[in-house]
Amino acid sequence: MKVTQILLVLIWFFCIYVSTSFSANVTYDHRALVIDGKRRVLVSGSIHYPRSTPEMWPDLIQKSKDGGLDVIETYVFWNLHEPVQGQYNFEGRADLVKFVKTVAAAGLYVHLRIGPYACAEWNYGGFPLWLHFIPGIQFRTDNKPFEEEMKRFTAKIVDMMKQENLYMSQGGPIILSQIENEYGNIDADYGPAAKSYIKWAASMATSLDTGVPWVMCQQLDAPDPIINTCNAFYCDQFQPNSKAKPKIWTEGYTGWFLAFGDALPHRPVEDLAFAVARFFQRGGTFNNYYMYHGGTNFGRASGGPFVASSYDYDAPIDEYGTIRQPKWGHLKDLHKAIKLCEEALIATDPTITSLGPNIEAAVYKTGSACAAFLANNDVTSDANVTFNGNSYDLPAWSVSILPDCRNVVLNTAKISSVSTISSFKTEPLKEEIGSSDDSCSGWSWISEPVGISKADSFSKIGLVEQVNTTGDRSDYLWYSLSIDLDVGTQAVLHIESLGHALHAFINGKLAGSGTGNKVKVDIPVTLVAGKNTIDLLSLTVGLQNYGAFFDTAGAGITGPVILKSLTDGSSLDLSSQNWTYQIGLKGEDLGPSSGSSGQWNSQSTLPTNQPLIWYKTNFASPSGSDPVAINMTGMGKGEAWVNGQSIGRYWPTYASPSDGCTDTCNYRGAYRASKCLKNCGKPSQTLYHVPRSWLQPKSNTLVLFEEIGGNPEQITFATKQIASVCSHVSESHPPHVDLWNSDAESGRTVGPVLLLECPYPNQVISSIKFASFGTPHGTCGNFKHGNCSSNKALSVVQKGCIGSFSCRIEPSINTFGDPCKGVAKSLAVEASCA
């Protein structure tokens, strides 16, 4: 045998050895997932690969790992990968294999939620619209055409993963897969066929032989061996449908999604940590944060309808990829505390006892290992309890974690992590005026024609439903009609639509608009003698993504459309007239979104506050590496593209209701999506994320399509920066979780510490804006001295922290003296980093 042949054989043998030697079986029992024969306590977080960019993935995943995650969970988005039947896209943000490999490279596991129904506030729930047009199809029920397509796509994804050896049974990172999604919430609407469909889905999934378990969330009757799991704000009371299955929480909501026209949701980390600690207290061993990084709904990906382009979700890593403090840090501390209990958690079931009204103790004990959780479920009253002969203070709505059944390592209501204040620094759009854009403003434009302008228009008697007509190839559908009148008249145009928005043009001029899931508008119009053209522009803002039969939810102007109060008092029903239709905009076909069209006008006055205008400018990228957003204040509604990439729909004129928000947020008590709202009476979204990887230092192109009217000269850039880092720790805080090991090993008593740390590794603490030991109050950026304060506080903190990346200060009278004897004291600090 030649030397080259021997080398090839050796290489082949080595590759086979590597691919199999690191493979592991993944099974489960009643306590946990079992990986390579060992039960595991696992913390997971959702990151959806298309809601960020491949350039962002490594940093997002590393920050997740640094935050204490073991697993990254993602949906698979069918309509992203197969936008046209049989034509696949797995490139760029759709490169699922690259995303999974990036997670693996960081040393984390993957939960691949194939579905293929996703929900996820994603357009059409992740289904491709062409699926709707297959003859005889009915979604998500025992229907052969649907099941054939569902199996084909699911099998394709599984085969892709197998070909790359990405299941743990092959040595890869995927330890779980999901089939279907939250079907149990709505399966009653599908009747008896729902049960046979679920049995079919379970059988189909397991037949694909992935070598890892499958789950179904929110599916109480999930057939064996499928694990049924929980999605909710709280899952501590959830129990799987078999004692042979572990308790898994697939979606623990870190906040909620934002919709255009709504206030900004916020979930306090004290409540989120309480929910997670309760889950592990009562037998859980796998929890997933939905979302850990929410990201951005680029392009037309958002569903709803009306889901905003931002999918920030108040997640521990924000839309821009920046760590959100104190949420990220407090959860990181919680994960460390739970992992300190792992030996006891995986070995046995908890023994749960009552220590008083709304007070509960859960003990895990096996051999020398003992861990305990003490919970105060009361929403108002703090409590002092005796447990194992020791006294413990339990704030209301909190859980204390005792990894040795004696010492508290963390209480969910007491945050030791730093907090940060972020701000957006505004700077003008740095226009680059070139030969193609030599107007004095730097902007050029194209007018989108009102009404029918494309050769592929068609006529039909009566009003058509929009989704079935457009196939979701565009948000837009024109309805056009001409009528002749003997005399001019003032009238009211009554329009009814299934949504989501419409604009009415009379003889080429915008007369009025309407918005809603169902629209009824009465628009005053002026008609002339002779021919009058009525052009109605109907548009979708993300297709329905949730609910029974959501796929059949219609949109568009289905009528009636009536001219009321003509000169003679009569009405004219236009609904069954011969209408002409146009799918999409002329500009969408000509491609100005890339900035390449040669029809841009820069020679005359820039039209502002006019409907149906395409705008373009060239600009230089903001300097530095801070995350970038475009502030769209001044614009109406439309879509924006940077260097040909859509940053999503913008709608800064859609404000939230003026009521429903509070200045302070009480984390105690059950959370709901309408609790702790912010930003009432203001636009739902003004800032739109532009990934840095989409920008060049110079010669960038920004294109807007404005529907209703705006002034692009008011647009600005905003870069996200950290203005301050803060911490507020009391004498009664537990010692920081990082000190647990040193405490256990040395036997010495360790007290609480205040930790300050700069957000970026190349920074140091440059100044102390506030320091007070005594009775300070307020929040980060708004601390105030209380009735007593040590006069040494500022100098001590300055000496211990300035010039360092991080510092630790003990909040005690040993450090600061005693400014007020007999009073419970705390230390609050605000600092700047540079």
N, C-alpha and C positions, 0 to 999 in steps of 0.2 A: 504494500500500500504506500502511495506517495506521501511525502511529508505534508503537503497541502491537504490531502484527503484525511490524514490523521488529525490535523488541526481542526478541520471542519467537524469531524466526529466528536472531538473533545469539546468544541464550542457548543455543538448540539446537545451533548450530554450535560454540560454545565447549565445551559438554558433550561433544560428539562428539570434538572435538580433544583435550580433556584425557584422555578415557577411552582414546584410542588412542595419544596421543603418549608416554605413559608405559608402554605395554605393551611386553613383551619376550618374545622366544622363549626357551624353556628346552629345551635338548637335553643331550646328554652324549656324551663319548667315553671312551677307556680311562683317562684321567687324572682326570676330574672332571665334575661338572655344569657346563654351559656356559650362562650367563645373559647374554642380549643379546650373544652372540658372545665372551664372556670366561669362561675357566675360573675356578672359584672354590674356595677352601678354605673350608669351612663348618662351624661348630660349632653344634649344635642341642641342645635340651633339651625333655623331655616335661613338659607341664602339662596335666592333664585338666580341662577346664572344669567338669564337674559336681562335682568333688572340692574346689572352692572356691566362692566366691560372686562374682557380677558386680562387687560393690563391691571385692573383693580383686584382681580381674584386672589392672587397670592397674598396681598396685604390684608384683605378682608379675612381670609382663612387663618392667617397667622394671628391676627388680633382676636379671632374666635378661639384659637388654641390658647393664647395668652390669657384669655378670659375664663379658662377652665373647661372648655368644651372638649368632648371626645368624638362627637359625631356632627357632620353637616348633613342637613336634610334639604332635599329640593324636590319640587314637582318636575315632571317632564311635560313640555308644552307641545301638544300634537300639532296645533295650527302653526306654530313657529317652524316645526321641522318638516311638515308636509303641507305647505300652503296651497299647492295644486296637487290633486290626486296623482300619486306615483312620482312626483317630483320633490326631492328631499333637500333640506338645507341643514347642514351641520357645521357651518362656518361662523367665524366671529363670535358674537354673543350666543350663537346657537351651537357652539362646539361643546356638546355635552361630554364627550370622551375627555377632552382637554380639561374641563372643569373637574371631573371625577379624578383624573390623574393629578391635578393640582392639589386637591384635598389629600390624596394619598401621599404626595410628596411632603406634605406638612405633618404626616404621621397621624392623621385623623381617619375615622370611619365615615361611611356614607350610608344614608337611608335614602333610597331612590324610590320616589313616589310616582310610579308610572301612570297610575289612574286607569285609563288616560284622561278621564274627567278630572280637572284640577280645581275648578271654582277659582280661588286665588285672586278674586277681583280682576281676573284676566278676561280679555275679550272672548265672549261666547264660551266661557268656562274652560277654554283651552281646546275646544273642538274646532276643526276646520269647517268653514261654512259649506264647502262642497259636499260634506257628509249629509247635510240636510236635503240635498237634491237626489240622493240615491232612491230609486223607486221602491216604495213599500217600507221604507225605513222608519223605525220609531226608536228614539234614543233611550238608553238606560232601562231596557226592559227585555223580556225574553222574545227577541225579535231577530230572526236569522240574518237579515242584511246588516243590522247593527253589530251583532256578535261576530260576524265574519270580519268586518272592518276593525273592530276593537281587538280581536285576536291577532290580526295581521300586524297592526301597529305595535301592540305589546310585544309580540314575538320578535319584531324587528329590533326594538330597543334591547330586549334581553340578548338577542344574538350579537348585537354590537358590543354589549358589555362582555359577553363571553369571548368574542374574538380578541378582545384586548386583555383578557384574563383579569377582569375587574371585580368579579365576585370573590368573596373571601374564601370560598371553597376552591378557588383557583390561585389564591395568594393575593387577591386584590382587596380593596377597602370596603366594598359593599356588603353590609351585614344584614340589611333588611330591604324588602321591597313592599310597595303598597299596590293593591288592586282596588279599583273603584275609590270613592271618596264621599263621605258624609251621606251615603245613600239612605241610611237608616232614618235620617231626619225627614225624608219625604217619600219613603217607599210605599207607605200606605196608599198614596194617590195612584200608584200603578197597579193596585189590586193583586190578585193571586200570582200574576206573572212576575211580580217582584221577587218572590221567594225562589222561583225556579231560575230567574236571572242571576241571583246572588250565588246560588249553588253552581250554576254554570261558570260564573266568573272565578269562583274559588277553584273549581276543577281545572279550568283553563290555565290559571296562573301556576298552580302547582305542577301541572304537566310540563311546564317549560323548564323544569329541573335546574333551578338556579343554585341549589345547594344552600340557600339561606331562607329563613322564614318569611312568610308574607303576612301583611296586616291589612285589616279593613277598619278604618276609623268610623266611629259613630254607627256601628253595625252590630246591634245586640245579638242577632242570630247568625253571626259569621260562622260558617261551617268549619269544623276541624279539618285540617290543622291551622287554619287561618286565625291569627290573634286579633280579637276585636279591641279597639283602643278608644281613647277619650280625646275630644276637642272641646275646650271650654276655658273660661276664665279661672275656674277652680275644678280640679279633678280628684280631690282627696277622697270623696265619697264613692268614686267610680269603682266598680268591681268587674273583672272580665267574666265572660259567660261560662268559664270552666275553671275549676280549681287547678287544672294542669297548665293554665296560661298565666303569664306575668302581667302585672299592672303597668300599662304603657300609656303615656300622655303624649300624643302626637302633635297637638297644637295648644300650647299655653300662651295666650295672647299677651304680648309685651305692651300693647297699646291697642290702637284700632286704626283702620285706614281712613284717609281723608277723601271726602267727596266735594266736588265743586258745589258751592252753596252751603257748605257746612262749616262749623267751627272746628278748631284743631284739637283732636283727641290727645289726652295725656293720661298715662297710668303711673302713679307713684311707685317707686321701686320698693318702698316698705311693704306695700300691698302685694306686689308681684313676688317678692321674696317670701312673704307669709304664705302665699298660695303654693309655692314650690316646696317650702319646708313642710307644709301640711301634707303634701303629696307623698314625700318620702317618709314622713312620720307614720302615715297610715298604709305602708306597704309598697309604695311605688319604687321602682328601680331604674326607670328610663323616662326622662322628661325632655321635651323639645320646646324651645322658645319659637313662637311664630309671631313676629319675625326676629331673628338676631341681627340681620341687616335687611332692611326692606328694599331700598334702592329706588329706582325710577322706572315709571311706565313710559319707555321711549316709544316713539311712533304712535300707532293707534292700538297699542297693546292693552290699554286699560279697559276694564269691563264696566259692570255696574247695572245700569248706565250711570254716568256722571262721576265715576271714580277719577280722582285728580291724577295729574302726571306724576306728582310726588307720591311714592309709596313708602315714606319714611317709617311709619308705623310706631313712632316713639320707641324705636328699637335700641338696644345697647350700642350698636354701631349705626350711626345716622345715615341718611340718604347719600351723603357725600363721602362716606367711608371714614368719618371721624368718630372716635370713641365718645359716647355720650356719658358724662359723669353727673351724678354718682351711680347711674343705673348699671353701667358696665362693671365698675369697681365693686359695688356692693354685691352684685351677683357673683363676681369672681370670688369674693370672700365666702359667700354662701356655698359655692361649689367646693371650695377647700374644706369647709366645715363638714359638709356631707361626705366627702371622700375620707375624712378622718374616721367616719363611722362605717366605712364600707365592709370591713371584716365582719362586723356584727349584722349589718343590714342584709348581706347575702346569705347568711347562715340560718336565719330563722324568721318566723313571723313575729310581728310586734305583740306585746301584751299591753293592752290599752286599758287604763283605769281613769276614773274621775277623781280629781282633787278638789272639787267644788263646782258651783254653778259656772258653766262655760269654761272650766279649767280641765285640761286633759293631759295625762302623761302617757307616753308610749315608750316601752322599753324593749330593746333588742339585746338578748343576752345568750351567749354561747361560750362555754368554756371560760377562758380568761377575758374574752371580749365582751364589752358592755357599752351600749350607746343608748341615749335617751333624748326624747324630744318633749319639751314642756310647752303646751299651747294655751294661750289665753284668747278664747274666741269671742270675748265680750267686745262690743264696739265702742264702749265708753269708759269702762272702769279698769284701772290698773289693779293688779293683785299681788299679794305676797303669799307664797305657798311653801309648804314644807314637803320636801321630797328626799327620801333616803336619809332623814335626820338633819338635812341642811335646809336653809331658808333661801328662797329665790324670789326676786322681784320680777314680775312679768307685766310689761306694759300691755294695754289693751290692744287686741288684734295683732298679736305677735307670737313667735315661736322661739324658744331658746333651745340651742343644740348643745348637748353634753356628750362628747365623744367617749368619755370614760364613766358616764353616769354620775359624775360628781361636779366637774368644772364646766362652766359655760364658756364656749369658744365663740359663740355668735348669737345675738338676738336680732331677729329680722327687722325690728323697729329702730335699732340703734346703728346708724351708719358710721363706719370708721373710714370709708373711702373718701377720696377727694371729690369735690364738686368743681365744675367748671362753668364759666360764663363764656359763651361764644357770641360773636357778633359778625355781621357782614360789613366789610369796608367797601363803600361805594366808590367807583371811579367811572369817569365817562367812557363811552365807547370810543376807542381810539381808531377813528376812521382812517383808512388809507385810500386817498383819492387818486385814482389812476385814470388812464385814458378811457376806460370803459365806464367809469363812474365819475365824470368830471363836473358834476353839479356842485353848487356851493355847499350843499349839505352833506355830500358824500353818499347820498342815497339815490337809487334809481328805482323804477317801478314799472309794472305792467298792470293794466286794468283787465280784470276778469269780466268777460261779457255777461250782462244780465240775460238770463233765459237761455234759449237754445242756440248753440254755436258750433256743435259738432255734427259731423256727417252721420254718425251712428245713432242719432235720435230716432224715436219711433212714436207712433200715435196709437192710442187705445181709447175705446169708449169707457168712461168711468175712471175712478180713482184707484190706483194700484197701491199695494202694500210695499213698503220700501225694502225690507231685508230680502224678500223673495225676488225683488226686481234687480237690486244691485249686486246680490251675492256678497255684500260687504267688500266689494272692490274699492269703494270710496265711502266717505261719510256722507256724500252729497247726492241728492236726487232733485232735478228740476221738474216741476209740474207747470206746464205753460198752456195758456188758453187765450184766444182772441174773441171778443164780443163786440157787436155793433149796436150802438144806441142812437136813437133819433135825436135826442137832445142831451146836453151835458147835465150832470146831476151830482149832488152829494149823497153818499151812501155809506153803509157799514158792511164791511166784508167779514162775514162770520166763517171761521175756519176751525175744524176739529181734527186733531191729529193724535196718533198713538205715541208721539214724541220722536226725538227728544228735544228738538228745537226747530223753529221755522222762521223764515224771513219772507215777507210779502212785498213784492215790487209791483207798482202800478205804472204802466207806461214808462218803465225803466228806472223809476225812482223808488227808493225804499220807503214803504208806508208804515210798517210796523213789524214786530217780532213776537215770538212766544217761546216759552221754555217749560218743560216738565215731562213727567212720565206719561201724562195725558195732557194735551193742550186744547184749551178752548179760548179763542181770542175773538174780539170784535174790534176791527180796525177801521177807523174813519177813512174814507177814500174819496178822491175827486175824480170823476169820470168825465170824459169829453164826448161831444157829439161825434159820431162816426166810430172808427175802430179804436178799441181799447185792448191793451195787452196786460194780462194778469200772469205774472211769473211768481211761482211759489218755490222757494228753495228750502227743502226739508233736509235735516241732517241728523245723524246719529252721533252720540257721544259715548261710544263703547256699548257693545251689545250685552244683553242680560247674561249673567254668569252663574246664577244660583236659583234654586227652587224647582219644584216638580214641573216638568214640561217647559222649562225655561227656553228651550230651543225653539219653541213655537211662538214666543213673545214677539209681537209685531212692532213695527215702527212706521212712521210716515203718515202722510195726510190721507186718511181713509174716509174722511168726511163726516158730516156733510160740509160742503163749501157753498155758502149762500150769500148773495147780494141782498141786503135788507134795506128797506126805507128808500126805495127809488122815488123819483119825483111824484109819481102817482100813488105812493104808499104801498106799492106791491113789493114782492120779493121774488128773486130769481134764483132757483136752485141750479148750481153749476155742476153738481156732483156727477151727473151722468152724461156730461158733454164729451166731446171728442178732444181729449187732452193729448198734448205732445210731451214726451219725456226725454230727459237726458241724464244718463248715469255719469256722475262725476263732473269735474270742472275741465274746461279746455286747458287750463294751465297744468293740470295733473298729467295730461297726455303730452304736452309740449316739454315738460320737465324743468320748469324754472326753479324747482326746489333745489336742484344741484347748482344753480347759479350760472349754468352754461348756455341758457337760451340767449339768442342774439337780439331779442326784441325789447331789451330793457331801455326805458326812456329816462334820460338824465338831463334833457335840454330845457325843459319847461318847469314851471313851479311844482314843487313836490305836493301831490294831493294828500291832505290829511283829513282825518275824521270823515272819511268816505268809505262806503262798503265795497267789498270785493276788489281789493287791491293787493297785488304781490309787491313786496318791498325787498330790496337787496342792498347790502353794503359790504365793503371789505374792511377788515379790522385787524389790529395787532392784538395778540394774546396778552392778557394781564401778566405782569412779571411775577416771578417767584413760583412756588409750588403749592400754594394754598388752593383748596378746592374752589371751583369757579361756578357762578350762577349768573344768569341774565335776569335782571329785574325788568319785568314786562309792564310795569306801571305806565299807564298812558295808552296802552293798547286795549282792544275790545275783546275779541275772541278769534282764535284761529290755530294755526300750527306753525312751528318754527324749525328751521334746519340750520345746522352748523356744518359747513364743509360737506353738505349732502346728507348728513346724518340727522334724522328727526329727533329733537329733544322732547317731543310730545305736544299734545294740545295745550294751548295757553288760554286762560279765561280770567284775567285779573279783575274784570268788572263784576264778577259773580261773588257777592259778599254773603257772609253768613248772617243768620238772624242776630239781632242786637241783644237778645236775652239768652240765658242758659249758661253763662260763664260765671265763675267766681274768682275773686282775687286770691283766695287761699284754697288749698285742696286738702281735705281731710282724708287721709289714706285709709282710715278705719272704716270698716263696713264693706259689704259686698260691692265690688266694682262692676260697672256696666259701661257701655260705650258712650253714654250721654253724661257720664260723671267726669268732673275735673276738666271741662272743656276750656280752651283758650281762644283768644282772637275773635270774640263775638263782635259783630257789626263791621268786620273788616273783610277784605277780599280773602277767599279761602287760600289762594296761592298766587303770589306775585313773583317768587324766585324759582327759576327753572335750571336744573343742574346741567352743566356742560362738562362731560368728562375731560380731564386734562389730555388724555390720549387722543382726543379728537381735534386738538388744537395744534397749530404750528406757531412758532414765534411771531411770524408775520404772514400776511397774505391769506387770512382766513375769510370765509364768506358766510355771512348771515342772511338767510332768506326767511321772510315771513309771508304767510297768507292771512290777511285780515278780512274777516267776514263783515263786521258791523261798523268799523270805523275806529281809527286810533291815530296816534302821532308817533312814528318810530323815532323821531328825534329826542323823545323823552326817555328812551331805553338806556339803561346803564348796566355796567358790569358790577358784580359784587363778589368779593373773595372772602371765604370764611376763615375767621381767625379766633384764637382763644384769647379772651381779654383778661381773664383772671382764673386762678385756681384757689380753692378754699377748702377748709375743713373745720368741723365743729364737733368736738368730742368732750364728753363729760367724765367726771370722776367715776361715775357708775357704769361706764361702758365696759364690756369685757375686754381683756387683753386682745390685741390684734391677733387674728388667726395665724399670721405668719410667725408669731412667737410661741405657738403651741408646743412645737417640738423642743425648743430650748427650755421651755418651762418644765416639760415632762422629764427631760433628761437631767436638768440641774437640780430640780426640786425647790428652786427658789420661787418666791412669789413675784409675779409679774403683773404690773398694772396696765391700764389703758395707755395708748399713745396716740398722739395726733400725727398723722402722716401727711406731708406735702410732697407732691411730685409733679414735675413739669410734663406737659403732654407730649413733647417730642424729645428724643434722646440727645439731640444736639443743643438743648437749651439748659440754662441754669436759672435759679431763682434770682431775680434782679432787684426786686424791692418788696417790702412788706407794706401793703396798703392799710391793713387793719390788724390789730392783735389785741385781744382782751381776755384776761383770765379773771373770772368772777361770775357775773350773771349776764353775759352778753345775750342778745336776742337778734332775731331777723334771719335773713337768708343771704346766700352768697351774692355779693354785690350790694347788699343792703344791711350789713351788720351794724349794730349799735351797741354802745356800752350800756350795761345795766346799772342798778343801784350801787353795785360795788365792783371795783376793777383794780387789779394789781398794777401799780405804777412801774413794775419791772417787765410787764408783758412784752411790750414792743422791743425793748433792747434784747431780751432773752431770745425772742424768736429771730430777730435780725442776726444775732451772733450765731445762732444754730443753723440758719437756713441760707442766708444770702451767699451766692457763689456756688451753691451745690445744686445738682440735678434733683435731689430729694433730701428730705430731712425728717427726723422724728423728734417730737417734743413730748415729754410726759406732762399731762395736765394735772399737776398736783401742787400742794402747798410746799413740797420739798423743792420744787422748781421755781415757784413764783412767790412764795410766802402766802400768808393767809389774810386776804383783804377783808373778809367778813366771816368770823368764826361761827360755826354751827349752821352755815348755809350751804346747800348743795351747789357746787361750782362746775364750770365748764370752760374750755378754751376754744375761742373762735379766731381764725386767721384767714385773711385774704392776701394773696400774693400775686406778683406778676413774674412771668418768665420771659427771657430774651436769649 
